[in-house]
């Protein structure tokens, strides 16, 4: 069974601070996706990383895929209250398929 | 992801009743995935369907749960004789093919009382 471990599960920081969320596995994934989920809503895709070592930036968010394609990180610079939410990483288990294995999520709270 | 329509948004069922969850994929999408999310947990894969075919149902409980995606109409996730442990948010996602990221619907929150 492939598992994705996300850490930390909960994170509460002050506005303006930086933070990193980690997603680790002993399994290799063909791609890894990061989602953000608001209460009562479905996950919304933020980014997909495919190549080992790949780095993608989305404004203040930086996503990295590990060289061995087993782990990933999400770094947020100068966090804002609008970044508050549940962040989920998900690995694709087959080449080209979207049968995803999700981490348990990181609930992020940015305090003004 | 507003294009993937799930209904109802909220569903309350008594123990032993049947629950039917509907998912209309985005226009042009013929691949549908169902996931279940328990409170404070990540999503768990249940089943992957293409039009009229079940491709992978490895995440589906072997009893009481079934899914279909007919040639016409929405995909249906059916839970017979619901129990309290079935209470969860059920999400549907769709994609145009197996290689493209799927978009998620807003989910159906099932409460079994």
Interface residues (C-beta under 8 A of the other chain):
Chain A: X4 X6 X33 X35 X40 X41 X42 X43 X44 X45 X48 X88 X90 X96 X97 X98 X99 X100 X101 X102 X103 X104 X105 X107
Chain B: X1 X4 X31 X33 X35 X40 X41 X42 X43 X44 X45 X48 X56 X91 X93 X95 X98 X99 X100 X101 X102 X103 X104 X105 X106 X107 X109
